Amino acid sequence: MNRSNPLFPYFCLLLAMMLWASTFVALKLAFRIYDPMVVIFGRMAVASLCSLFFPFVFKNIRFRVKDIKYIAFMVICEPCLYFVFEAKALVYTSAAQAGMITSMMPLMVAIGAWLILKERLTFRTCIGFSIAVTGALWLSLASKASSHGPNPLMGNFLEFMAMVCASGYALSLKKLSDQYSPLFLTFIQAFAGAVFFFPALFLPGTQLPVQAEPLPLFAILYLGSAVTLGAYGFYNYGVSKIPASQATAFINLIPVFSLIMSAVVLGERFSNGQYMAAILVFIGVILSQDFKGIVRTDPAPLLEG
């Protein structure tokens, strides 16, 4: 799809949601063998190393001192605090249920964008959000505790706290996206995450790996490259072209994708009620969008040399 196509930002957001949904499954696979802090640090380290292949991203950066507070707030929210909560959440809840909790984020961002960024909050967007959140809640209620989630209540609460952090990240990103390229902001997140989680490797409760296991190692490489760079890159590009409240509406697709991936990879099964709820989420996301007249006419390329 050509980047001049008005639907291209939406296509990028859709890809980002699919990659993010796979995060829950990949983390579950990695957590079976490695300590959560080891996995998260490995993910950030791999993403940081990937920046060596994109040196042009750091050229001709017009850095503004006044942006330091927004960048600092962004990286504190995500990846730092976000992954602290999410890593612990996936120890207690299933990948599918963690994906469902992400449906709460768009409402938080929409209200925050209205209050802080003065973005327009339309009645159609509110109705679409309500339908999507209803579908996501239906998905959650239709799910039962399993061996994949020994303490869903605790895990889902921690995932909710991760969404609070993600909302702060989305709002600060919108402030920065006009000045900095999506890849630059993505690499800044990766560097900050690697520095933040490195000391966690030496905490008393962290178990360092004693041998290399192919599956979790592949999961870490996938998380650091495809997910961290791909998902954040696509999402950062999308949110730089359309209102933050509409971009984050796509987050409601993550529960649906995570259910499907959990069923295929982890063997989780879902009921007819969950199928209906998934359809409701899709309807809500589509209804909340306004595909006309919202893409700026001067989009910057994602990979700008």
C-alpha positions as CSV (number, residue, x, y, z in Angstrom):
1,M,0.0,0.0,0.0
2,N,1.4,3.4,-1.0
3,R,2.2,5.8,1.9
4,S,0.3,8.6,0.1
5,N,-2.9,6.5,0.5
6,P,-5.1,8.0,3.2
7,L,-5.7,4.5,4.6
8,F,-2.0,3.8,5.0
9,P,-1.8,5.0,8.7
10,Y,-4.7,2.7,9.5
11,F,-3.0,-0.2,7.8
12,C,0.1,0.5,9.9
13,L,-2.0,0.6,13.1
14,L,-3.6,-2.8,12.1
15,L,-0.2,-4.4,11.7
16,A,0.9,-2.9,15.0
17,M,-2.1,-4.4,16.8
18,M,-1.4,-7.8,15.3
19,L,2.3,-7.6,16.5
20,W,1.3,-6.4,19.9
21,A,-1.3,-9.2,20.3
22,S,1.5,-11.7,19.6
23,T,3.5,-10.1,22.5
24,F,1.3,-11.9,25.1
25,V,1.9,-15.3,23.5
26,A,5.6,-14.7,23.0
27,L,6.1,-13.5,26.6
28,K,4.2,-16.5,27.9
29,L,6.5,-18.8,26.0
30,A,9.6,-17.0,27.2
31,F,8.4,-16.8,30.8
32,R,8.1,-20.6,30.9
33,I,11.9,-20.9,31.0
34,Y,13.4,-17.5,31.8
35,D,12.8,-14.9,34.6
36,P,10.5,-12.1,33.5
37,M,13.2,-9.4,34.1
38,V,15.7,-11.3,32.0
39,V,13.2,-11.5,29.1
40,I,12.3,-7.8,29.3
41,F,15.9,-6.7,29.4
42,G,16.7,-9.0,26.5
43,R,13.9,-7.6,24.5
44,M,15.1,-4.0,25.1
45,A,18.7,-4.9,24.4
46,V,17.8,-6.6,21.1
47,A,15.8,-3.5,20.0
48,S,18.7,-1.2,20.9
49,L,21.2,-3.3,18.9
50,C,18.8,-3.1,15.9
51,S,19.3,0.7,15.9
52,L,22.8,0.0,14.6
53,F,21.2,-0.9,11.2
54,F,19.4,2.5,11.1
55,P,22.1,5.1,11.8
56,F,20.4,7.7,9.7
57,V,17.5,7.9,12.2
58,F,19.8,10.0,14.5
59,K,21.0,12.4,11.8
60,N,19.6,15.9,11.5
61,I,17.5,15.6,14.7
62,R,16.3,19.1,15.7
63,F,16.3,18.4,19.4
64,R,14.5,20.9,21.6
65,V,15.3,21.3,25.3
66,K,11.6,21.8,26.1
67,D,10.9,18.3,24.9
68,I,13.0,16.7,27.5
69,K,10.2,16.5,30.0
70,Y,7.9,14.9,27.4
71,I,10.5,12.3,26.4
72,A,11.3,11.5,30.0
73,F,7.6,11.1,30.8
74,M,7.2,8.9,27.7
75,V,10.0,6.5,28.6
76,I,9.0,6.3,32.3
77,C,5.5,5.4,31.3
78,E,6.6,3.0,28.6
79,P,8.7,0.9,28.5
80,C,9.8,1.3,32.1
81,L,6.7,1.1,34.3
82,Y,4.6,-0.5,31.6
83,F,6.8,-3.6,31.3
84,V,7.2,-3.8,35.1
85,F,3.4,-4.2,35.4
86,E,3.0,-6.4,32.3
87,A,5.8,-8.8,33.1
88,K,4.2,-9.5,36.5
89,A,0.7,-9.5,35.1
90,L,1.5,-12.4,32.7
91,V,2.8,-14.5,35.6
92,Y,-0.7,-14.5,37.1
93,T,-3.1,-14.2,34.1
94,S,-3.5,-15.8,30.7
95,A,-2.3,-14.3,27.5
96,A,-5.8,-14.0,26.2
97,Q,-7.1,-12.2,29.3
98,A,-4.2,-9.8,29.4
99,G,-5.0,-8.9,25.8
100,M,-8.6,-8.2,26.8
101,I,-7.6,-5.7,29.5
102,T,-5.9,-3.6,26.8
103,S,-9.4,-2.5,25.6
104,M,-9.5,-0.1,28.6
105,M,-6.7,2.0,27.1
106,P,-8.6,3.8,24.3
107,L,-11.1,5.3,26.7
108,M,-8.3,6.6,29.0
109,V,-6.5,8.1,26.0
110,A,-9.6,9.6,24.4
111,I,-10.5,11.4,27.6
112,G,-6.9,12.4,28.2
113,A,-6.5,13.7,24.6
114,W,-9.7,15.7,25.0
115,L,-8.6,17.2,28.3
116,I,-4.9,17.8,27.6
117,L,-4.5,17.9,23.8
118,K,-7.9,19.5,23.1
119,E,-8.7,16.9,20.5
120,R,-12.3,16.6,19.5
121,L,-14.3,13.8,21.1
122,T,-17.2,13.0,18.8
123,F,-20.4,11.3,19.8
124,R,-19.7,8.6,17.1
125,T,-16.3,7.9,18.7
126,C,-17.9,7.6,22.1
127,I,-20.5,5.1,20.9
128,G,-17.9,3.1,19.0
129,F,-15.7,3.0,22.1
130,S,-18.6,1.9,24.3
131,I,-19.5,-0.9,21.9
132,A,-15.9,-2.1,21.7
133,V,-15.3,-2.0,25.4
134,T,-18.6,-3.9,26.0
135,G,-17.3,-6.5,23.6
136,A,-14.0,-6.7,25.4
137,L,-15.7,-7.0,28.8
138,W,-17.8,-9.7,27.3
139,L,-14.7,-11.5,26.2
140,S,-13.3,-11.2,29.7
141,L,-16.4,-12.5,31.4
142,A,-16.7,-15.4,28.9
143,S,-13.1,-16.5,29.8
144,K,-12.4,-19.0,32.6
145,A,-9.4,-19.3,34.8
146,S,-7.0,-22.0,33.6
147,S,-3.5,-23.3,34.2
148,H,-2.3,-20.4,32.0
149,G,-3.6,-17.9,34.6
150,P,-3.3,-19.1,38.2
151,N,-4.5,-15.7,39.7
152,P,-6.5,-13.8,37.0
153,L,-7.7,-11.1,39.4
154,M,-4.2,-10.1,40.4
155,G,-2.9,-10.5,36.8
156,N,-5.7,-8.5,35.3
157,F,-5.3,-5.7,37.8
158,L,-1.5,-5.4,37.0
159,E,-2.3,-5.4,33.3
160,F,-4.8,-2.6,34.0
161,M,-2.0,-0.6,35.6
162,A,0.1,-1.3,32.6
163,M,-2.7,0.3,30.5
164,V,-2.6,3.4,32.7
165,C,1.1,3.7,31.9
166,A,0.4,3.1,28.2
167,S,-2.1,5.9,28.1
168,G,0.5,8.3,29.5
169,Y,2.9,7.1,26.8
170,A,0.3,7.6,24.0
171,L,-0.4,11.2,25.1
172,S,3.2,12.2,25.4
173,L,3.9,10.5,22.0
174,K,1.3,12.7,20.4
175,K,3.1,15.8,21.7
176,L,6.4,14.6,20.3
177,S,5.4,13.0,17.0
178,D,5.3,16.4,15.2
179,Q,9.0,17.1,16.0
180,Y,10.6,13.6,15.9
181,S,10.4,10.6,13.6
182,P,8.6,7.5,14.7
183,L,11.8,5.4,14.5
184,F,13.8,7.9,16.6
185,L,11.2,7.8,19.4
186,T,11.1,4.0,19.1
187,F,14.9,3.7,19.6
188,I,14.8,6.2,22.5
189,Q,12.3,3.9,24.2
190,A,14.5,0.8,23.6
191,F,17.6,2.5,24.9
192,A,15.8,3.8,28.0
193,G,14.3,0.3,28.6
194,A,17.7,-1.4,28.3
195,V,19.2,1.0,30.9
196,F,16.3,0.7,33.2
197,F,16.0,-3.1,33.3
198,F,19.8,-3.8,33.3
199,P,20.1,-3.4,37.1
200,A,17.1,-5.7,37.6
201,L,19.2,-8.5,36.5
202,F,21.2,-8.3,39.7
203,L,18.3,-8.1,42.1
204,P,18.1,-11.0,44.6
205,G,14.9,-12.3,43.2
206,T,16.0,-12.5,39.6
207,Q,17.1,-15.9,38.3
208,L,19.7,-15.6,35.6
209,P,19.6,-18.3,32.9
210,V,22.1,-21.1,33.2
211,Q,21.6,-22.5,29.7
212,A,20.3,-21.4,26.3
213,E,16.9,-22.6,25.3
214,P,15.9,-22.2,21.6
215,L,12.2,-21.3,22.0
216,P,12.5,-18.6,24.7
217,L,15.6,-17.2,22.9
218,F,13.6,-17.0,19.7
219,A,10.8,-15.3,21.5
220,I,13.1,-12.7,22.9
221,L,14.6,-12.0,19.5
222,Y,11.1,-11.7,18.0
223,L,10.0,-9.4,20.8
224,G,13.0,-7.1,20.5
225,S,13.0,-6.9,16.7
226,A,9.6,-7.6,15.2
227,V,7.4,-6.4,18.1
228,T,9.4,-3.6,19.7
229,L,10.6,-2.1,16.4
230,G,7.7,-3.2,14.2
231,A,4.8,-2.6,16.4
232,Y,6.1,0.6,18.0
233,G,7.3,1.9,14.7
234,F,4.0,1.3,12.9
235,Y,2.0,2.7,15.9
236,N,4.2,5.8,16.2
237,Y,3.7,6.4,12.5
238,G,0.0,6.0,12.7
239,V,-0.5,8.2,15.7
240,S,1.6,10.9,14.1
241,K,-0.9,11.1,11.2
242,I,-4.3,10.8,12.9
243,P,-5.8,11.9,16.2
244,A,-4.6,10.0,19.2
245,S,-8.1,9.1,20.3
246,Q,-8.8,7.4,16.9
247,A,-5.4,5.7,16.7
248,T,-5.8,4.2,20.1
249,A,-9.2,2.8,19.2
250,F,-7.4,0.1,17.3
251,I,-6.1,-1.2,20.7
252,N,-9.5,-2.8,21.0
253,L,-8.4,-5.3,18.3
254,I,-5.7,-6.7,20.5
255,P,-8.0,-8.8,22.6
256,V,-9.4,-10.4,19.5
257,F,-6.0,-11.1,17.9
258,S,-4.6,-12.4,21.2
259,L,-7.5,-14.8,21.6
260,I,-6.9,-16.2,18.2
261,M,-3.1,-16.5,18.7
262,S,-3.5,-18.0,22.2
263,A,-5.8,-20.6,20.7
264,V,-3.4,-21.5,17.9
265,V,-0.1,-21.4,19.8
266,L,-1.0,-22.1,23.4
267,G,-3.9,-24.3,22.8
268,E,-6.5,-22.1,24.6
269,R,-10.0,-22.5,23.3
270,F,-12.9,-20.1,23.2
271,S,-16.6,-20.4,23.1
272,N,-19.4,-19.2,20.8
273,G,-19.9,-16.3,23.2
274,Q,-16.3,-15.2,22.8
275,Y,-16.7,-15.3,19.0
276,M,-19.7,-13.0,19.3
277,A,-17.8,-10.7,21.6
278,A,-14.9,-10.5,19.2
279,I,-17.2,-9.4,16.4
280,L,-18.6,-6.7,18.7
281,V,-15.1,-5.4,19.3
282,F,-14.5,-5.2,15.6
283,I,-17.8,-3.3,15.0
284,G,-17.0,-0.8,17.8
285,V,-13.5,-0.1,16.4
286,I,-14.8,0.5,12.9
287,L,-17.7,2.6,14.1
288,S,-15.3,4.9,16.1
289,Q,-13.3,5.8,13.1
290,D,-13.6,8.8,10.7
291,F,-11.7,7.8,7.6
292,K,-12.1,11.2,5.8
293,G,-10.1,14.3,6.2
294,I,-7.9,13.4,9.1
295,V,-4.6,12.5,7.4
296,R,-2.3,15.4,7.1
297,T,-1.1,16.2,3.6
298,D,2.6,16.3,4.5
299,P,3.4,12.8,6.0
300,A,7.0,12.1,6.8
301,P,8.3,8.7,5.6
302,L,8.7,6.1,8.3
303,L,12.2,5.3,7.1
304,E,13.5,8.8,6.3
305,G,17.1,9.0,5.3
